[in-house]
Amino acid sequence: MRYLPAAIALSLLVAVTGSAGLAGVAAPTDPRARALIETGRGLLGRGDVEAATDSFEAALTIDPGNPATYLALGDAARAAGMQGKAIHYYREALNRDPNNLAALSGEGGAMAEKGAIEKAKGNLARLEGLCGRSCPEVQQLADIIAKGPVARVVSADAVKPEPEVEAN
């Protein structure tokens, strides 16, 4: 009985210390990976999606745990029109940093572009809870949801002309 207060204090200390360790303090980014991400962002801004993706993938090999790399890969996949792949990358970024506003907005935007408007609205509600209605990520996602799904491109195989037989 006389050790009970000390045991409670010790367990409280361990609990607080353990939860602080899970708070998600990001490790510093490798400078080489940071440079590759910046280069890739520049390439993506100029419209060179393939070269930007190559740069982001190189950064991923250097620093595989960096959420910014997954976020950049998601942006490149969206620019290439691959919303499903973009959602995968945004979720990887969210696994590493669950409250990443850019990843939540990007994932919601990719979902809306793909046609999953209700799921995108869920991301919008979560964003509003994290940063309010006035933050740029909320405004960006709300605009994308308002536009609705992106029109799908029809492949040449889907539209085949009827063969015409002519007599010579």
C-alpha positions as CSV (number, residue, x, y, z in Angstrom):
1,M,0.0,0.0,0.0
2,R,2.8,2.5,0.8
3,Y,4.3,2.0,-2.7
4,L,0.9,2.7,-4.5
5,P,1.4,6.5,-4.9
6,A,4.9,6.0,-6.2
7,A,3.7,3.3,-8.6
8,I,0.9,5.6,-9.9
9,A,3.3,8.5,-10.4
10,L,5.8,6.3,-12.2
11,S,3.1,4.8,-14.5
12,L,1.8,8.3,-15.3
13,L,5.3,9.4,-16.2
14,V,5.8,6.4,-18.5
15,A,2.4,7.0,-20.1
16,V,3.1,10.7,-20.8
17,T,6.6,10.0,-22.0
18,G,5.4,7.2,-24.3
19,S,2.6,9.3,-25.8
20,A,5.0,12.2,-26.5
21,G,7.2,9.8,-28.4
22,L,4.3,8.9,-30.7
23,A,3.5,12.5,-31.4
24,G,5.0,12.3,-34.9
25,V,8.0,14.5,-34.6
26,A,9.5,14.3,-38.1
27,A,13.1,13.4,-38.6
28,P,15.1,16.0,-40.5
29,T,15.0,15.5,-44.3
30,D,18.1,14.4,-46.1
31,P,19.4,17.5,-48.0
32,R,19.9,15.4,-51.1
33,A,16.3,14.3,-51.0
34,R,15.1,17.9,-50.3
35,A,17.1,19.1,-53.4
36,L,15.5,16.3,-55.6
37,I,12.0,17.2,-54.4
38,E,12.6,20.9,-55.2
39,T,14.0,20.0,-58.6
40,G,10.9,17.7,-59.2
41,R,8.6,20.5,-58.1
42,G,10.2,22.8,-60.7
43,L,9.8,20.2,-63.4
44,L,6.2,19.6,-62.4
45,G,5.6,23.3,-62.6
46,R,6.9,23.3,-66.2
47,G,4.7,20.4,-67.1
48,D,7.4,17.7,-67.3
49,V,5.5,15.1,-65.3
50,E,7.7,12.1,-66.2
51,A,11.0,13.9,-65.2
52,A,9.4,15.2,-62.1
53,T,8.2,11.7,-61.1
54,D,11.8,10.4,-61.7
55,S,13.2,13.1,-59.4
56,F,10.6,12.3,-56.7
57,E,11.3,8.6,-56.9
58,A,15.0,9.2,-56.6
59,A,14.3,11.3,-53.5
60,L,12.2,8.4,-52.2
61,T,15.1,6.0,-52.4
62,I,17.3,8.4,-50.4
63,D,14.7,9.2,-47.7
64,P,11.9,6.6,-47.8
65,G,10.1,7.9,-44.7
66,N,9.7,11.5,-45.8
67,P,6.0,12.4,-46.2
68,A,6.9,15.3,-48.5
69,T,8.2,12.8,-51.1
70,Y,4.9,10.9,-51.1
71,L,3.0,14.2,-51.3
72,A,5.1,15.2,-54.3
73,L,4.5,11.8,-56.0
74,G,0.8,12.2,-55.4
75,D,0.8,15.6,-57.0
76,A,2.7,14.2,-60.0
77,A,0.3,11.3,-60.4
78,R,-2.7,13.7,-60.3
79,A,-1.0,15.8,-63.0
80,A,-0.6,12.7,-65.1
81,G,-4.3,11.9,-64.7
82,M,-3.7,8.8,-62.5
83,Q,-6.0,9.7,-59.5
84,G,-6.0,6.2,-58.1
85,K,-2.2,6.2,-57.9
86,A,-2.3,9.7,-56.4
87,I,-4.7,8.5,-53.7
88,H,-2.2,5.8,-52.8
89,Y,0.7,8.2,-52.4
90,Y,-1.4,10.7,-50.4
91,R,-2.4,7.9,-48.1
92,E,1.2,6.9,-47.6
93,A,1.9,10.5,-46.7
94,L,-1.0,10.4,-44.2
95,N,0.3,7.2,-42.7
96,R,3.5,9.0,-41.8
97,D,1.9,12.4,-40.9
98,P,-1.9,11.9,-40.2
99,N,-2.7,15.6,-39.9
100,N,-0.8,16.7,-43.1
101,L,-3.2,19.3,-44.6
102,A,-1.7,19.1,-48.1
103,A,-2.1,15.3,-48.1
104,L,-5.7,15.5,-46.9
105,S,-6.5,18.1,-49.5
106,G,-4.7,16.2,-52.3
107,E,-6.4,12.9,-51.5
108,G,-9.8,14.6,-51.3
109,G,-9.1,16.3,-54.7
110,A,-8.1,13.1,-56.3
111,M,-11.2,11.4,-54.9
112,A,-13.4,14.1,-56.3
113,E,-11.7,14.0,-59.7
114,K,-12.3,10.2,-59.7
115,G,-15.9,10.6,-58.8
116,A,-15.9,9.7,-55.1
117,I,-17.5,13.0,-54.0
118,E,-18.8,11.8,-50.7
119,K,-15.4,10.6,-49.6
120,A,-13.9,13.9,-50.8
121,K,-16.5,15.7,-48.6
122,G,-15.3,13.6,-45.7
123,N,-11.7,14.9,-46.2
124,L,-13.1,18.4,-46.5
125,A,-14.9,18.0,-43.1
126,R,-11.7,16.7,-41.6
127,L,-9.7,19.6,-43.0
128,E,-12.2,22.1,-41.7
129,G,-11.9,20.5,-38.2
130,L,-8.1,20.8,-38.3
131,C,-7.6,24.3,-39.7
132,G,-11.0,26.0,-40.1
133,R,-12.8,27.2,-43.2
134,S,-10.3,29.9,-44.1
135,C,-7.2,27.9,-44.7
136,P,-6.1,27.5,-48.4
137,E,-6.3,23.7,-48.4
138,V,-10.0,23.8,-47.5
139,Q,-10.7,26.4,-50.2
140,Q,-8.8,24.4,-52.8
141,L,-10.6,21.1,-52.0
142,A,-14.0,22.9,-51.9
143,D,-13.3,24.3,-55.4
144,I,-12.3,20.9,-56.7
145,I,-15.4,19.2,-55.2
146,A,-17.6,22.0,-56.8
147,K,-16.1,21.2,-60.2
148,G,-17.1,17.5,-59.9
149,P,-15.4,14.5,-61.5
150,V,-13.0,14.9,-64.4
151,A,-14.4,13.8,-67.7
152,R,-12.9,10.4,-68.6
153,V,-11.0,10.0,-71.8
154,V,-12.4,7.4,-74.2
155,S,-9.8,5.1,-75.7
156,A,-9.7,4.3,-79.4
157,D,-10.7,0.7,-78.6
158,A,-13.9,1.7,-77.0
159,V,-15.1,3.5,-80.1
160,K,-14.8,1.2,-83.0
161,P,-16.4,2.2,-86.3
162,E,-18.7,-0.2,-88.0
163,P,-17.1,-1.8,-91.0
164,E,-18.5,-0.8,-94.3
165,V,-18.4,-3.3,-97.2
166,E,-18.4,-1.8,-100.6
167,A,-18.7,-3.5,-104.0
168,N,-16.1,-2.8,-106.5
